[in-house]
Amino acid sequence: MVASFDVSGEAAPAGSDIRLNGGPAGGGGPHGHGRYGHVYAALDLGTNNCRLLIARPAREGFRIIDAFSRIVRLGEGLSQTGRLGQAAIDRTMAALEICRSKMEARGVTRARLIATEACRIADNGPEFVARVRDEIGLVLEVVDRETEAHLAASGCAVLADDQADSVILFDIGGGSSEIVLLSRPPRQGQGFDPNGDAVMRERVRMWASLQLGVVTIAERFGGIDVSAELYERMVRHVSGELAPFVERATSQPRCDRFHLLGTSGTVTTIAGVHLGLARYDRRQVDGLWMNNTEVSLAIARLQAMSYADRVANGCIGPERADLVLAGCAIFDAIRRAFPSDRIRIADRGLREGILMQMMSADRVWSHMRL
């Protein structure tokens, strides 16, 4: 079955290996089937995107066997009406039908299907979740903000510099943005840890979930024609919302290896623009290190583009063209609050975190060593 992606990717294609210590995973071999061979699925239904990963365990990681990502804009207009709109619901239901078909075709036996900010805050969120259950047969779990922040950290913290005493990890979403202060791994030189979920809980020093994302910022300020003055207003607004977390986090000590670690369509788009990619390529983006000047130049290039230019860009496209500068403004507010010359880009996040937690709970990697 062919995987489907939006223009900015954010999904490892079928056949990709994700290793939990940052490198390529070993082949799944016979461990993809049999006694410990559950087929796992992780679905992340956000304010803007519907994303699915299906995977089997592999040595020290997992192998993706199918993937799907579609921009559905479930939260379109939510900030004004307080409700999920019918057109947005229809788009999302169609995407979830595809997800169910993929899960059935791949023989999924263990799944966690989460919904985030749009379903959390919409007046008709429970009604929508019930409709998905009754009409499609998928049971969505509406997670709280703390769970969302921890899943994002679980999914991409492996890309943090393990010599850094602290790292600011952030996930810019459609309706909310999660930010985490992450500490150094407690055990150095141990390599892959099958109990990584417990370790991750220890590493999260503090977290916050901002009730703003690319959709909400773009709907509030505009996203098509964004002047320098309007962009600065966006950044100032985000900075105000970020201030309580900044006040807490800046009291923590940092070392010379402190850096930012970002996961979202915003940061992967910035990386694609920086690399001059004609078409988004996850293999070149996931794990990319950028310095602060490179990020600034890429954002400046995006600001200089017209809306038509953004639509035509192979790393942005029509579905993100009115959202990308709102994301850049959120990113810039984070960069101002936590200056760092090193920024690492992650094209992984909640779904990978879900898969890791399920497999860790099933002790699949321990069983593989028996």
N, C-alpha and C positions, 0 to 999 in steps of 0.2 A: 504494500500500500504506500502511495506517495505522500510524503509529509507536505503540509501547506504552511506557508509562512507569510507574515506581513513583510513590508519592504526592508525594515530594519532588523529582521532576523529575530534575535533574542531566543532562539531555539537551536539546540544542537541537533543537527540532522540525524536521521536514522542511521545507525551504524557507528555513531560517535561514541568514544569512550570517555567517561568522566571518572577521574581518579581522585580520591579524597585527600591525597597529599600533594595535589597540584599537577602531577604529571599524567601521561597517558595511562589508562588502565590496561591491565593485562586482559587477554582475550577471555571471553566468558567460558569457552570450552563446554564441558559437560555440566558445569554448574548452572547453566541457564535453565535446566530442567531437573526433574527428579525430586529427591527428598527435600532439598532446600531451594527448589527452583520456582518459587512464586514469580509470576509476572506482575510487576508493580506499575501503578499509574498514579501520577500526581497532576491535579488540575488546579489552576489558579485563575479564578474569575475576578478580575479587578474592575475598576471604574472605566478603564479604556480597553483592556485586552482580555481575551479568553485564550488561555495557554494550557497545553497538555503535553506531558512527557510520559512515555511508556518505556520501561527498562527492565532488564534482568541483572541480577548481581554478577559481578566479575571480581577477580582478585583485586582487593584494595580499591574497589569502586563499583561502577555499574556501567552496563552497555545500553545505550539508547536504541530501542528497536522501532520506535515511531514517535513522531512529534507533530504538533499542530499549534499554530498561533494565528489568531485573527483579531483585528481591531473591531470591536463591537460598539464601543462608546455607550456602555450600559448606563453610565452616569450622566449622559447628555442632558443638560437642563436641570439636573437634580438640585444644584445649588440655588436655583431660582424657585423651583416648584416644591421641593421636598419629596418628590415622587419619581419613580422610574417611569419614563414615557413609553407609550405603546410601541412606537417604531424601534426604540432601543431594546425593548423586551423581545420584539420579533427577531431582530438581528441576533440577539444573544441566544435565543432558543434555537435558531438555525445552526449556530456554531456549536452549541451543546449537543445537538443531534449528531453532528459529525464526530464529536468527541466520544459519544456513546458507541457509535458504529466502529470507531477505531479500537476502543477498548474491547468490544465483542470480538472483532476480527483477530486481535492479538491474544485473546484468551486471558485477559487480566484477572488475577485472583486476589490481589490486594490493592486497595486504592484509598486515597484520601483526596477529597474534592473540596477545596476551600473557596469561600467567597469573602471579599474584603470590604472596603469602605462603602461602595455604593449600596450593597445589601445591608451593611450595618446601619446606615443612617436614613435610608428611604422609608417613608411611611408605609409603602406597600412592599417593602423588602420581604417580610414573612410570607405575604401572598405570592410573590414571585418564586420564592424558594419552594413553596408547596406546589406551585404549578409545574416547576421543573421536576419535582419528585413524581407527581401524578401523570404527567404527559410524556416525560422522557425516561423516567425511571432512574434518574441520578439524584442522590441525596447530597445536597450541598451543606457544608459546615461553615457557618458564618463565624469566622474567628475574631477574637478581640485584637486590639492593637498591639498588646505585648506579645501575643503569639505570632503575629505577623512580623514584628521586629526580630524575634528570635529565629524564625524560619529564614528570613533574609540573611541573617548572620550565619546560620548553619550552612546555607547554600553557597556562600562565596568567601567565607573567612579563610578558607585554605589558601587564597591568593594573597593574604596579608603577609608582610615581611615578618617572619617568625623571630627576628631579632629586635623588632620594635617593641618597646614597652607598652605603647598604646597606639591605636589606629582609630580614626573616625571612619566608620562604615556607614554608607547611606544608600537608600533605595528610593528614588523619585518615582512615585506612582501617578496614577490618574487623578485620584481623589484624596490620597494621603501620601505622606513621605515619612519614611522611617529613618531614624538616625541612631547609631549605636556607638558607644565608646567601648572598644574591644581591647582587652589586655593581651599580653604575650602568652603563648601556649604554656601551660604549667610544666610540661615535661619536654625538654629540649632533646633533639636527636633520637626521638623514639620512633619517628616515621609514622606509618599508618596506625591509627588508633580505632579499633572496632567499637570502642565506647565513646566515640567522638561527640555524641549528643550531650552526654553528661559533662564532658570537658567544656563544650561550648557554653553551657549554662554558667560555668564558673568564670569563663572569659568575659562575659557581658557585664561590664562594670555599671553601666547606666544606659538608658535608652529613652527615646521620645518618639511619639508619632504625631506629626504635624497634620492638622486637618486641612491640608492643601496639597494640590498636585497639578500636573500639567493641564488637566481639563478644567479644574476649578479656577486656576490662575488665568488661563486663556479666556474663560467665560466672564471673569470679572473685569479684566483689563483689555482684552482683545488680543488676537493672535495673528491676524492677517497683515495689517500695516502697523508695525511696531517701531515707533521713533525711539531715539536715544533717551528722550525724556520719559516716555512711557515705560521703557525697559527699566530705567532706574527706579521708577515708582514700584514696579514689580519687585525688584531686589529689596528695596526698603521695606515693603510689606512683609516679605518672607523673613527678613532679618528681625523684624519685630516679633513674629511668631516663634522664631528660633531662639530668641534671647534667653528665656528661662533655662533651656538646656545648656546654652553656652555658658551661662553663669555657673552652673553646676560642674560642667566638664572642664572648664579652664582652671579649676582648682587642682586638677590631677596633674601629676608630673609627666613630662614628656622627655624623650631622648632624641638624639640626632637622627634616628631612623624613623621618627614619626611620619606618617603619610596618610593620605585619604584613599579610600577604597570605595568606588561607586559602582552600583549596578542599576541599570534602567535603560529604557530606550534613549533617554537624553544623553547619557555618557557614551553609549555605544555609537550613537549618531555622531557625536563630537569626535570620537576616535576615527570613525569612517571618513569624516571630512578631513581630519588631520592627515590621514594616510592617502587621501586623494582617490579613494576607491570609486570606481565607476558603478559598482554594485556591492552592496554590503556582503562581507565575508566574515563570518564568525571566527574562523580559524585565525585570522589576522588580528582580531580585536580582543578576544577573551584572553586576559592576562597581560595586555599591553601596558607598559609603563609610559606615562607622559609626564613632562615637567610642566610647571606652572605657566611658563611662557607659551608652550605649545598649546595648552588648553585655551589661554587667552586669545591666541591668534586664530584658533579654530572657531571660537565663539564670535570673534570679530568678523570672520568670513561669513558666518551664518547671519549675523546682524546686517551685513552689507547686501545679502541676497534679497531680491524681491520675493513676494509670495510665489510668483510664477517660477522663479529660479528654484525655490525650495521644493515646489511640486515636481519639477523636472529632475531634481537631484536623486541619484540612485540610492543614496543612503537615507533619504527622507521620504519623498513620495507624497501623493495627495492626501493620504490619511493622517500624516503627521505634520504637514506643512504649517498648519495653524497652531500647533502645540509645542513645536521644538523650542521656540524662543522663551516660552513660559518655563520650560524645563531648564533652559540655560540660566534664567534668572534665579531659579531655586538653587542651582549648582553654584552660581556666583555668590549667593548669600552664604552658602556653606563655606566656600573658599575664603571669603572675607572673615568669617568667624574663626576659621581654623586654618591659618596660612600654612602652606606646605609646598615645597618645591617638587614633591613626588606625589603623583596621583596614579593609582592603578585601576584599570578598567576591567569590569567583570561582566561577561555575558552569561551569567548564571545567577540564580537567586532562589526565590521561594520554592519552585518546583524541585530543584535539586535538594534543597533543605528538607522538603517533605520526603523525598525518596530516601535520603540518608537516614532520617529519623525512623522510617518504617523498617528499613533493612537493619539498622542498628538494634531496634527493638526485637527483631526476629533473629538476631545474632548470626546473620548469614555468613559474615566473614570469619567468625570463630568456627562455625561448622565446616567451612571450606578447609580449615587447617587440620581437621580431625583425620 
